[in-house]
Amino acid sequence: MATETLKSDTGAGGTSVIRRVLLDNGALSALVVLVVAMSLLSGDFLTTQNLLNVGVQAAVTAILAFGVTFVIVSAGIDLSVGSVAALSATVLAWSATSAGVPVVLAVVLATVTGIACGFVNGALISYGKLPPFIATLAMLSIARGLSLVISQGSPIAFPDSVSRLGDTLGGWLPVPVLVMIAMGLITALILGRTFIGRSMYAIGGNEEAARLSGLRVKRQKIVIYALSGLFAAVAGIVLASRLVSAQPQAAQGYELDAIAAVVIGGASLAGGVGKASGTLIGALILAVLRNGLNLLSVSAFWQQVVIGVVIALAVLLDTLRRKAGSGAASSAGTAPGAPGSGRRGALKFAGAALAVALVVGAVSYFNSGSSGGTKKVGMSLSTLNNPFFVQMKEGAQAEAEKAGIDLTVTDAQNDASQQANQLQNFTSSGVSSIIVNPVDSDAVGPGVRSANKADIPVIAADRGVNKADTATLVASDNVAGGKLAADALADKLGGKGSIVILQGTAGTSASRERGAGFAEGLRAYPDIKVVAKQPADFDRTKGLDVMTNLIQSHPGVTGVFAENDEMALGAVKALGSKAGKSVSVVGFDGTPDGLKAVEAGTLYASVAQQPAELGKIAVQNAVKAAKDEKVASTVKVPVKVVTRENVADFS
């Protein structure tokens, strides 16, 4: 009998081990399914270069998530890691450049900054009795604000010696991947081999029991959150190294990706459960999804939907596995390893895996289905949460369809790091040319240089690219447009009055250039006083809120300049009946809603940039560059002030 059992176990050893590994690791199962699905759907996915891209794109999220793992295992939460990462990178760049501090000391200061932020979080939670959600939410705002204060809203060049962290070893092995692996090993060591690691599990499992057993819970929590801050600082340094600049708005929303990676990896938000390997797998799942959906030419809007659904299915798979395990343990007839429990577990796994595969497979419906003979062009826009860039996309798509071009449009969501990832994906998929509308002219440089090395021509749209070669720049002049706006508003006000300025997103080149042009134009009108400047992030709702507040403190304002039409329309709403009568509002972009407001008289003027025409010309030049035809180094799309008198020409 014993002999038969041994034979049976030995014969099934190979398959049972694989099955057990997959069934006991829901996140790993989901990752395997995703890799297989992406490999089948895209021939560009399973290449050495693209897999290295996935590793690089997972690195920052994974490093942040390793730090968050400590917090979640101890039943806490940390919403501040993205902002702390940006602050640490800004401190390093500022201290090494503006303050003249030696680079080594600047790195130490950046690291101490992250630890200090975590220490404050831990102290507020342990001794201030604040809920972790509230304490870290406050730090999210504080750290982001300090980053903007230090940088004055503008990117700061990163020291060359530190920027090597974003390079490769031997010309092929990415340093960010090595840093990610090193931080993962440190995380595993802390969790599995140290007193503080065991304390995390004890506190997360039952905090009161941990306290009664002699653990100094309050002190341990401070250490736990300080560790999270340390890992956030490292992530920020790696991110800034990739972008060769510290971006004050970098890593926005990364805290959610980090938390998602930890939970997808099998950790419990209730605490007491979690491991470094699971967190790494969770970060890889997110990176594989984003990379694969880019390669499949999935609409930028649908990508958000697909990613959300697949994340939910990955967690569901892990939940099913846990329930199957607990059910088996509670039933004598279905003990672990029994034939019945194995078949049921395998069926549940197969069902969940099939669901994941079907969701990923559904992207084929949104794939443009390009043939081998069709030229492929990639287009990365800074954001699609703005009508101006939506119009640019529509103009580009119309021209691409007319020319028989396979155009893939991606949305960087005003995140320079995400745009760098998109450019990497375009380069590895072998597109004929790339159109990029930079989030930041400096940060996009490394991605464009990679395309340069691959002999892929790059067209810059609306904003230029620094420290890299582009075939041409298709743009309207933001500085000239700002001057036109100043002249138009001054003419309407008769050369005197008090005005407020609604600024765009801090750190973006469009906001800087439009604001600089307006300020330069306004110097010719000394009787016009700027009584307030406030950012409203190119957003209509924020424009409404900011203008509502400014009216309270400056009721006698006679003019408003908004750096885009969305904020101008928010200001018009806040002004109510005053708009177009006692207060003149000038916007920028010439969007359809903006032109309607000009026609109605509530918006005095808008500086029209003709974004659809800009997108059309960008595609035309991308096609020419792909054919090695000569293109002009700069193509200017005319800007013009649109008022009620000439709005019919634009509408």
PLY file of the C-alpha trace (Angstrom):
ply
format ascii 1.0
element vertex 651
property float x
property float y
property float z
element edge 650
property int vertex1
property int vertex2
end_header
0.00 0.00 0.00
2.80 2.39 0.90
4.61 1.45 -2.31
1.54 2.23 -4.43
1.10 5.57 -2.73
4.73 6.45 -3.33
4.48 5.54 -7.01
1.33 7.56 -7.39
2.88 10.61 -5.74
6.06 10.32 -7.79
4.24 9.96 -11.09
2.09 12.98 -10.51
4.89 15.00 -8.94
5.67 17.32 -11.84
2.11 18.30 -12.72
0.93 18.46 -9.11
3.74 20.84 -8.16
2.91 23.19 -11.03
-0.80 22.98 -10.26
-0.18 23.60 -6.56
2.05 26.61 -7.29
-0.57 28.15 -9.56
-3.51 27.39 -7.28
-1.69 28.72 -4.22
-0.63 31.91 -6.00
-3.59 33.61 -7.62
-1.56 36.65 -8.69
1.08 34.47 -10.34
-1.66 32.58 -12.20
-3.11 35.86 -13.47
0.34 37.07 -14.56
0.98 33.84 -16.50
-2.40 34.11 -18.24
-1.78 37.76 -19.12
1.68 37.06 -20.55
0.33 34.19 -22.66
-2.64 36.26 -23.86
-0.50 39.28 -24.76
2.01 37.04 -26.54
-0.75 35.57 -28.69
-2.37 38.94 -29.43
0.82 40.87 -30.23
3.92 39.60 -31.95
5.88 42.49 -30.46
5.22 41.54 -26.83
7.43 38.52 -26.23
10.73 40.08 -27.29
13.78 40.65 -25.11
13.66 44.42 -25.53
9.95 44.66 -24.72
10.24 42.42 -21.66
13.02 44.68 -20.41
10.66 47.62 -21.05
8.06 45.93 -18.86
10.65 45.55 -16.10
11.63 49.23 -16.30
8.01 50.33 -16.32
7.25 48.18 -13.27
10.30 49.36 -11.31
9.04 52.58 -9.72
5.62 51.14 -8.86
7.25 48.01 -7.40
9.70 49.98 -5.22
6.87 52.15 -3.89
4.75 49.03 -3.36
7.50 47.26 -1.39
7.39 50.12 1.11
3.60 50.08 1.17
3.73 46.31 1.83
5.20 46.98 5.28
2.33 49.33 6.07
-0.46 47.09 4.75
0.92 43.99 6.49
0.65 45.96 9.75
-3.00 46.87 8.92
-2.22 50.46 7.92
-2.39 52.48 4.71
-0.05 55.06 3.16
-1.49 57.47 0.60
1.50 59.79 0.64
4.18 57.71 -1.11
3.73 59.30 -4.56
4.07 62.83 -3.19
6.97 61.84 -0.93
8.75 60.36 -3.96
8.34 63.64 -5.86
9.49 65.70 -2.85
12.60 63.55 -2.28
13.62 63.83 -5.94
13.03 67.60 -5.89
15.15 67.99 -2.75
17.99 66.05 -4.39
17.87 68.05 -7.65
17.51 71.44 -5.93
20.22 70.83 -3.35
22.69 69.49 -5.94
22.08 72.33 -8.41
20.70 75.53 -6.89
22.17 75.02 -3.40
25.52 73.67 -4.63
25.52 70.73 -2.20
27.81 67.78 -3.14
25.84 65.08 -4.95
26.50 62.40 -2.31
25.17 64.67 0.42
22.20 65.61 -1.80
21.30 61.92 -2.12
21.50 61.58 1.67
19.24 64.64 2.10
16.71 63.17 -0.33
16.71 59.87 1.55
16.38 61.61 4.92
13.48 63.62 3.50
11.59 60.42 2.70
12.34 58.92 6.10
11.28 62.17 7.84
7.94 62.19 6.01
7.35 58.59 7.05
8.39 59.38 10.62
5.83 62.20 10.78
3.14 59.87 9.41
3.98 57.26 12.06
4.05 59.83 14.89
0.67 61.28 13.88
-0.83 57.79 13.77
0.80 56.39 16.91
0.83 59.39 19.24
-1.59 61.79 17.55
-4.21 59.01 17.28
-5.04 60.03 13.69
-6.41 57.32 11.39
-3.72 56.25 8.89
-5.95 57.35 6.00
-6.19 60.92 7.34
-2.56 61.26 8.42
-1.12 60.06 5.12
-3.70 62.01 3.09
-2.48 65.15 4.86
1.14 64.22 4.08
0.17 63.66 0.43
-0.87 67.32 0.21
2.03 68.65 2.33
4.73 66.81 0.39
3.30 67.79 -2.99
3.02 71.41 -1.88
6.61 71.49 -0.61
7.78 69.98 -3.91
6.07 72.81 -5.79
7.40 75.44 -3.38
11.01 74.25 -3.69
10.88 73.93 -7.48
8.64 76.98 -8.04
6.49 74.73 -10.19
9.24 74.04 -12.75
11.24 70.85 -13.39
14.82 70.86 -12.08
17.64 69.18 -13.99
18.95 66.04 -12.27
22.69 65.58 -11.57
24.34 63.49 -14.32
26.00 61.16 -11.81
22.63 60.22 -10.28
20.84 60.08 -13.65
22.87 56.96 -14.42
20.32 55.09 -12.29
17.96 55.51 -15.23
20.48 54.14 -17.77
21.51 50.62 -18.74
24.49 48.42 -17.93
26.32 47.07 -20.95
23.87 48.90 -23.20
21.00 46.47 -22.51
20.39 45.74 -18.79
18.28 48.55 -17.23
19.57 49.82 -13.89
15.99 50.51 -12.58
15.30 46.77 -12.85
18.40 45.99 -10.77
17.34 48.55 -8.15
13.85 47.00 -8.09
15.30 43.52 -7.52
17.61 44.79 -4.78
14.77 46.58 -2.97
12.62 43.46 -3.32
15.30 41.31 -1.69
15.65 43.84 1.13
11.87 43.76 1.62
11.82 39.96 1.75
14.71 39.99 4.22
13.00 42.52 6.50
9.66 40.70 6.43
11.04 37.22 6.90
14.24 37.55 8.91
14.01 40.55 11.23
12.29 41.48 14.46
10.53 44.47 12.88
9.22 42.18 10.12
7.71 39.75 12.61
6.31 42.74 14.49
4.49 43.89 11.34
2.68 40.56 11.03
1.89 40.55 14.73
0.47 44.10 14.70
-1.51 43.42 11.54
-2.88 40.15 12.88
-4.02 41.57 16.23
-2.64 44.88 17.44
-3.95 44.54 20.98
-2.52 41.04 21.35
0.81 42.31 20.03
0.79 45.10 22.62
-0.08 42.74 25.46
2.70 40.36 24.39
5.25 43.11 24.99
5.66 44.74 21.58
6.09 48.51 21.67
3.45 49.01 19.00
3.70 52.78 18.80
7.44 52.77 18.21
7.15 49.93 15.73
4.57 51.85 13.70
6.91 54.84 13.47
9.63 52.54 12.11
7.18 50.94 9.67
6.05 54.25 8.18
9.65 55.52 8.13
10.56 52.47 6.04
7.71 53.28 3.66
9.08 56.82 3.35
12.59 55.49 2.68
11.35 53.25 -0.15
9.34 56.18 -1.55
12.52 58.29 -1.62
14.38 55.57 -3.54
11.47 55.29 -6.00
11.48 59.05 -6.50
15.22 59.09 -7.22
14.87 56.24 -9.75
11.91 57.97 -11.43
13.72 61.32 -11.68
16.80 59.53 -13.02
14.75 58.08 -15.86
13.39 61.54 -16.70
16.76 63.30 -16.09
14.80 65.92 -14.15
12.87 66.25 -10.91
9.23 66.89 -11.81
7.22 68.58 -9.03
4.07 66.88 -10.33
5.71 63.47 -10.77
4.22 60.24 -9.38
0.69 61.61 -9.04
-1.66 58.69 -8.42
1.22 56.25 -7.98
0.12 55.59 -4.41
-3.01 53.92 -5.81
-0.94 51.75 -8.17
1.32 50.79 -5.26
-1.62 49.79 -3.06
-3.21 47.90 -5.97
0.06 46.00 -6.58
0.25 44.94 -2.93
-3.37 43.78 -2.82
-3.17 42.01 -6.19
-0.07 40.27 -4.83
-2.15 38.62 -2.12
-1.85 40.99 0.83
-4.90 41.70 2.95
-5.97 45.27 3.73
-7.06 43.88 7.11
-3.39 43.21 7.88
-1.29 40.22 8.82
-0.85 38.87 5.28
1.58 39.89 2.53
4.97 39.11 1.02
7.56 40.75 -1.23
7.21 38.24 -4.08
3.47 38.82 -4.27
3.97 42.59 -4.39
6.47 42.22 -7.25
4.02 40.06 -9.19
1.27 42.64 -8.62
3.48 45.43 -10.01
4.38 43.28 -13.01
0.69 42.63 -13.73
0.02 46.36 -13.94
3.08 46.91 -16.15
2.21 44.01 -18.47
-1.32 45.35 -18.86
-0.25 48.87 -19.77
2.53 47.71 -22.04
0.40 45.13 -23.84
-2.56 47.45 -24.33
-0.23 50.05 -25.87
1.14 47.44 -28.27
-2.40 46.37 -29.19
-3.33 49.95 -30.13
-6.17 49.98 -27.61
-7.93 53.32 -27.19
-6.49 55.34 -24.30
-9.99 55.59 -22.82
-10.65 51.84 -22.99
-7.29 51.07 -21.41
-8.54 52.43 -18.08
-11.60 50.19 -18.26
-9.66 47.05 -19.18
-7.01 47.61 -16.51
-9.68 48.07 -13.83
-11.56 44.92 -14.87
-8.44 42.76 -15.02
-7.26 44.00 -11.61
-10.64 43.04 -10.17
-10.45 39.59 -11.81
-6.91 39.04 -10.52
-8.04 39.74 -6.96
-11.16 37.60 -7.50
-8.97 34.69 -8.59
-6.96 35.01 -5.38
-10.17 35.18 -3.33
-11.51 32.02 -4.96
-8.25 30.27 -4.20
-8.44 31.29 -0.54
-12.05 30.15 -0.22
-11.24 26.85 -1.91
-8.37 26.33 0.53
-10.44 27.09 3.63
-13.30 24.95 2.36
-11.02 22.02 1.79
-9.53 22.34 5.24
-12.95 22.24 6.90
-14.16 19.11 5.15
-12.70 15.65 5.79
-13.90 14.43 2.41
-12.15 17.21 0.60
-8.87 17.45 2.47
-6.02 19.15 0.74
-4.58 16.88 -1.90
-7.76 14.84 -2.21
-8.83 14.16 -5.82
-12.11 15.99 -5.42
-10.61 19.16 -3.99
-7.90 19.21 -6.66
-10.42 18.93 -9.50
-12.66 21.61 -8.00
-9.67 23.90 -7.43
-8.45 23.35 -10.96
-11.93 24.08 -12.35
-12.16 27.31 -10.36
-8.70 28.31 -11.52
-9.54 27.48 -15.12
-12.77 29.48 -14.92
-11.09 32.54 -13.47
-8.17 32.28 -15.88
-10.59 32.00 -18.81
-12.37 35.14 -17.62
-9.08 37.05 -17.49
-8.14 35.78 -20.96
-11.53 36.78 -22.38
-11.24 40.31 -21.03
-7.74 40.74 -22.43
-8.82 39.10 -25.68
-11.61 41.63 -26.02
-9.01 44.27 -26.84
-8.75 42.72 -30.30
-12.07 44.40 -31.06
-10.42 47.76 -30.48
-7.25 46.86 -32.33
-6.85 48.70 -35.59
-5.96 45.45 -37.24
-3.11 46.86 -39.27
-1.53 44.71 -41.91
2.15 44.25 -42.46
2.09 46.68 -45.39
0.46 49.53 -43.45
2.71 52.11 -41.88
2.34 52.30 -38.11
2.63 55.65 -36.36
2.53 56.14 -32.58
1.19 59.34 -31.04
1.64 60.15 -27.35
-0.44 63.10 -26.14
0.20 64.82 -22.81
-3.47 64.44 -21.85
-6.86 63.66 -23.34
-8.63 65.32 -20.41
-8.66 68.59 -22.33
-10.73 69.49 -25.42
-7.69 71.03 -27.12
-5.82 67.72 -27.22
-8.97 65.79 -28.05
-9.28 68.00 -31.15
-5.61 67.41 -31.95
-6.22 63.66 -31.73
-9.29 63.88 -33.97
-7.40 65.89 -36.59
-4.55 63.36 -36.52
-6.90 60.38 -36.79
-8.78 61.92 -39.72
-5.53 62.51 -41.60
-4.23 59.01 -40.74
-7.43 57.41 -42.07
-7.18 59.47 -45.24
-3.55 58.41 -45.78
-4.14 54.74 -44.86
-1.94 54.95 -41.79
-2.31 52.81 -38.65
-2.25 55.48 -35.91
-2.05 54.49 -32.23
-2.90 57.33 -29.83
-1.98 57.11 -26.13
-2.81 59.38 -23.21
0.06 60.24 -20.84
-2.39 61.81 -18.34
0.07 64.66 -17.71
2.54 62.13 -16.27
6.05 62.41 -17.72
6.94 58.92 -16.51
3.92 57.36 -18.18
4.82 59.17 -21.41
8.36 57.79 -21.20
6.86 54.29 -20.94
4.66 54.90 -23.97
7.61 56.04 -26.07
9.51 52.91 -25.01
6.57 50.77 -26.10
6.34 52.51 -29.47
10.08 52.05 -30.03
10.05 48.34 -29.20
6.98 47.72 -31.40
8.82 49.07 -34.44
6.54 51.93 -35.50
7.56 53.87 -38.61
7.53 57.21 -36.78
6.42 58.75 -33.49
4.47 61.93 -32.74
4.95 63.24 -29.20
3.18 66.10 -27.45
5.50 66.35 -24.42
4.24 66.56 -20.85
7.61 68.18 -20.20
10.21 69.09 -22.82
13.18 67.89 -20.71
11.64 64.72 -19.29
10.66 63.40 -22.72
14.30 63.60 -23.88
15.46 60.08 -22.85
12.48 58.42 -24.56
13.08 60.36 -27.76
16.79 59.52 -27.66
15.87 55.82 -27.51
13.81 56.31 -30.66
16.77 58.14 -32.22
18.99 55.09 -31.56
16.39 52.88 -33.24
16.33 55.24 -36.28
12.67 56.07 -35.70
11.89 59.69 -36.67
10.11 61.72 -33.99
7.73 64.62 -34.61
7.23 67.07 -31.73
3.70 68.50 -31.57
2.70 71.73 -29.79
5.75 71.58 -27.49
9.42 71.07 -28.26
11.80 68.32 -27.09
15.07 69.18 -25.33
18.35 67.27 -25.56
17.16 64.90 -28.31
16.71 64.98 -32.08
13.31 65.53 -33.69
12.54 65.55 -37.39
10.38 68.64 -36.97
8.40 70.68 -34.47
4.77 71.34 -35.41
3.50 73.99 -33.05
1.86 77.30 -32.52
3.85 79.83 -30.51
2.56 79.84 -26.93
4.65 82.87 -26.01
3.35 84.83 -29.01
-0.18 83.71 -28.13
0.28 85.02 -24.59
1.32 88.40 -25.97
-1.73 88.48 -28.25
-3.96 87.72 -25.25
-2.40 90.62 -23.29
-2.95 93.01 -26.19
-6.56 91.88 -26.65
-7.44 92.23 -22.96
-5.66 95.60 -22.66
-7.49 96.90 -25.73
-10.82 95.86 -24.25
-10.02 97.49 -20.89
-8.77 100.69 -22.47
-5.27 100.20 -21.09
-6.19 100.32 -17.40
-7.84 98.16 -14.77
-7.20 95.29 -12.35
-7.01 91.71 -13.54
-6.49 88.19 -12.24
-4.65 85.36 -13.96
-5.76 81.72 -13.84
-2.66 79.60 -14.37
-2.48 76.09 -15.77
-0.89 73.03 -14.20
2.30 74.03 -12.39
5.41 72.75 -14.10
3.93 72.33 -17.60
5.63 74.12 -20.47
2.31 75.40 -21.85
1.52 77.19 -18.60
5.02 78.66 -18.32
5.14 79.86 -21.94
1.64 81.34 -22.06
2.16 83.04 -18.73
5.54 84.42 -19.80
4.12 85.75 -23.07
1.20 87.40 -21.30
3.51 89.00 -18.71
5.79 90.29 -21.45
2.86 91.74 -23.40
1.41 93.34 -20.28
4.57 95.39 -19.67
3.37 97.81 -22.34
0.33 98.65 -20.17
1.57 99.92 -16.78
-1.94 101.00 -15.71
-3.18 97.40 -15.74
-2.47 95.76 -12.36
-2.38 92.02 -11.75
-4.04 91.66 -8.36
-3.91 87.84 -8.13
-2.43 84.74 -9.80
-3.73 81.31 -8.90
-3.35 77.86 -10.55
-6.51 76.07 -11.67
-4.76 73.16 -13.45
-6.33 73.75 -16.89
-9.60 72.43 -15.41
-13.03 74.05 -15.75
-14.27 73.02 -12.31
-11.12 74.30 -10.62
-11.39 77.50 -12.67
-14.90 77.97 -11.29
-13.81 77.37 -7.69
-10.67 79.53 -7.85
-12.48 82.41 -9.55
-15.32 82.22 -7.02
-12.75 82.62 -4.23
-10.88 85.45 -5.96
-14.08 87.45 -6.47
-14.53 87.53 -2.71
-11.12 89.10 -2.09
-11.02 91.21 -5.28
-14.59 92.34 -6.03
-13.41 95.23 -8.23
-11.60 93.07 -10.80
-12.26 94.15 -14.39
-10.43 91.48 -16.38
-9.41 87.83 -16.34
-6.76 85.99 -18.35
-7.02 82.19 -18.23
-4.26 80.09 -19.78
-6.82 77.87 -21.48
-10.49 77.99 -22.44
-11.58 75.43 -19.86
-10.46 77.64 -16.96
-11.88 80.70 -18.75
-15.28 79.01 -18.98
-15.11 78.17 -15.26
-14.35 81.85 -14.57
-17.31 82.93 -16.73
-19.57 80.67 -14.68
-18.25 82.13 -11.41
-18.70 85.72 -12.65
-22.30 85.13 -13.71
-23.91 88.27 -15.12
-20.64 90.22 -14.78
-18.97 88.12 -17.49
-18.80 90.03 -20.75
-20.16 93.21 -19.13
-18.19 94.61 -16.19
-15.53 91.89 -16.37
-13.79 90.85 -19.61
-12.43 87.29 -19.83
-9.81 86.10 -22.32
-9.03 82.41 -22.80
-6.60 80.35 -24.85
-6.98 77.43 -27.32
-10.10 78.24 -29.36
-12.00 75.09 -28.32
-15.59 74.57 -29.55
-17.07 75.50 -26.14
-14.77 78.51 -25.95
-15.85 79.75 -29.38
-19.52 79.35 -28.43
-18.90 81.53 -25.35
-17.16 84.13 -27.54
-20.13 84.11 -29.87
-22.49 84.53 -26.91
-20.41 87.44 -25.59
-19.63 85.96 -22.16
-16.02 85.26 -23.18
-14.45 88.34 -24.77
-11.74 86.51 -26.73
-9.79 83.28 -27.13
-6.39 82.78 -28.73
-7.19 80.05 -31.26
-4.47 77.51 -32.03
-6.38 75.29 -34.48
-5.52 72.00 -32.71
-7.19 69.79 -35.35
-4.98 71.38 -38.00
-1.96 70.86 -35.76
-2.75 67.13 -35.45
-3.29 66.85 -39.21
0.03 68.52 -40.06
1.86 66.39 -37.47
0.66 63.17 -39.17
1.57 64.51 -42.61
5.11 65.21 -41.43
5.34 61.85 -39.62
4.54 60.07 -42.89
7.11 62.13 -44.80
9.79 61.50 -42.17
9.08 57.74 -42.23
9.71 57.79 -45.99
12.97 59.72 -45.47
11.48 62.70 -47.28
12.73 66.16 -46.34
10.67 68.03 -43.74
11.10 71.54 -42.35
12.74 71.77 -38.93
9.80 73.87 -37.67
6.24 74.08 -38.93
4.24 76.92 -37.41
0.45 76.66 -37.15
-0.91 80.23 -37.07
-2.58 81.57 -33.92
-5.20 84.29 -33.99
-7.29 86.19 -31.49
-10.93 85.24 -31.91
-13.54 87.81 -30.87
-17.23 88.18 -31.54
-16.42 90.00 -34.81
-14.52 87.10 -36.43
-15.76 84.03 -34.55
-17.87 82.94 -37.55
-14.65 82.32 -39.50
-13.55 79.75 -36.92
-16.86 78.16 -35.97
0 1
1 2
2 3
3 4
4 5
5 6
6 7
7 8
8 9
9 10
10 11
11 12
12 13
13 14
14 15
15 16
16 17
17 18
18 19
19 20
20 21
21 22
22 23
23 24
24 25
25 26
26 27
27 28
28 29
29 30
30 31
31 32
32 33
33 34
34 35
35 36
36 37
37 38
38 39
39 40
40 41
41 42
42 43
43 44
44 45
45 46
46 47
47 48
48 49
49 50
50 51
51 52
52 53
53 54
54 55
55 56
56 57
57 58
58 59
59 60
60 61
61 62
62 63
63 64
64 65
65 66
66 67
67 68
68 69
69 70
70 71
71 72
72 73
73 74
74 75
75 76
76 77
77 78
78 79
79 80
80 81
81 82
82 83
83 84
84 85
85 86
86 87
87 88
88 89
89 90
90 91
91 92
92 93
93 94
94 95
95 96
96 97
97 98
98 99
99 100
100 101
101 102
102 103
103 104
104 105
105 106
106 107
107 108
108 109
109 110
110 111
111 112
112 113
113 114
114 115
115 116
116 117
117 118
118 119
119 120
120 121
121 122
122 123
123 124
124 125
125 126
126 127
127 128
128 129
129 130
130 131
131 132
132 133
133 134
134 135
135 136
136 137
137 138
138 139
139 140
140 141
141 142
142 143
143 144
144 145
145 146
146 147
147 148
148 149
149 150
150 151
151 152
152 153
153 154
154 155
155 156
156 157
157 158
158 159
159 160
160 161
161 162
162 163
163 164
164 165
165 166
166 167
167 168
168 169
169 170
170 171
171 172
172 173
173 174
174 175
175 176
176 177
177 178
178 179
179 180
180 181
181 182
182 183
183 184
184 185
185 186
186 187
187 188
188 189
189 190
190 191
191 192
192 193
193 194
194 195
195 196
196 197
197 198
198 199
199 200
200 201
201 202
202 203
203 204
204 205
205 206
206 207
207 208
208 209
209 210
210 211
211 212
212 213
213 214
214 215
215 216
216 217
217 218
218 219
219 220
220 221
221 222
222 223
223 224
224 225
225 226
226 227
227 228
228 229
229 230
230 231
231 232
232 233
233 234
234 235
235 236
236 237
237 238
238 239
239 240
240 241
241 242
242 243
243 244
244 245
245 246
246 247
247 248
248 249
249 250
250 251
251 252
252 253
253 254
254 255
255 256
256 257
257 258
258 259
259 260
260 261
261 262
262 263
263 264
264 265
265 266
266 267
267 268
268 269
269 270
270 271
271 272
272 273
273 274
274 275
275 276
276 277
277 278
278 279
279 280
280 281
281 282
282 283
283 284
284 285
285 286
286 287
287 288
288 289
289 290
290 291
291 292
292 293
293 294
294 295
295 296
296 297
297 298
298 299
299 300
300 301
301 302
302 303
303 304
304 305
305 306
306 307
307 308
308 309
309 310
310 311
311 312
312 313
313 314
314 315
315 316
316 317
317 318
318 319
319 320
320 321
321 322
322 323
323 324
324 325
325 326
326 327
327 328
328 329
329 330
330 331
331 332
332 333
333 334
334 335
335 336
336 337
337 338
338 339
339 340
340 341
341 342
342 343
343 344
344 345
345 346
346 347
347 348
348 349
349 350
350 351
351 352
352 353
353 354
354 355
355 356
356 357
357 358
358 359
359 360
360 361
361 362
362 363
363 364
364 365
365 366
366 367
367 368
368 369
369 370
370 371
371 372
372 373
373 374
374 375
375 376
376 377
377 378
378 379
379 380
380 381
381 382
382 383
383 384
384 385
385 386
386 387
387 388
388 389
389 390
390 391
391 392
392 393
393 394
394 395
395 396
396 397
397 398
398 399
399 400
400 401
401 402
402 403
403 404
404 405
405 406
406 407
407 408
408 409
409 410
410 411
411 412
412 413
413 414
414 415
415 416
416 417
417 418
418 419
419 420
420 421
421 422
422 423
423 424
424 425
425 426
426 427
427 428
428 429
429 430
430 431
431 432
432 433
433 434
434 435
435 436
436 437
437 438
438 439
439 440
440 441
441 442
442 443
443 444
444 445
445 446
446 447
447 448
448 449
449 450
450 451
451 452
452 453
453 454
454 455
455 456
456 457
457 458
458 459
459 460
460 461
461 462
462 463
463 464
464 465
465 466
466 467
467 468
468 469
469 470
470 471
471 472
472 473
473 474
474 475
475 476
476 477
477 478
478 479
479 480
480 481
481 482
482 483
483 484
484 485
485 486
486 487
487 488
488 489
489 490
490 491
491 492
492 493
493 494
494 495
495 496
496 497
497 498
498 499
499 500
500 501
501 502
502 503
503 504
504 505
505 506
506 507
507 508
508 509
509 510
510 511
511 512
512 513
513 514
514 515
515 516
516 517
517 518
518 519
519 520
520 521
521 522
522 523
523 524
524 525
525 526
526 527
527 528
528 529
529 530
530 531
531 532
532 533
533 534
534 535
535 536
536 537
537 538
538 539
539 540
540 541
541 542
542 543
543 544
544 545
545 546
546 547
547 548
548 549
549 550
550 551
551 552
552 553
553 554
554 555
555 556
556 557
557 558
558 559
559 560
560 561
561 562
562 563
563 564
564 565
565 566
566 567
567 568
568 569
569 570
570 571
571 572
572 573
573 574
574 575
575 576
576 577
577 578
578 579
579 580
580 581
581 582
582 583
583 584
584 585
585 586
586 587
587 588
588 589
589 590
590 591
591 592
592 593
593 594
594 595
595 596
596 597
597 598
598 599
599 600
600 601
601 602
602 603
603 604
604 605
605 606
606 607
607 608
608 609
609 610
610 611
611 612
612 613
613 614
614 615
615 616
616 617
617 618
618 619
619 620
620 621
621 622
622 623
623 624
624 625
625 626
626 627
627 628
628 629
629 630
630 631
631 632
632 633
633 634
634 635
635 636
636 637
637 638
638 639
639 640
640 641
641 642
642 643
643 644
644 645
645 646
646 647
647 648
648 649
649 650
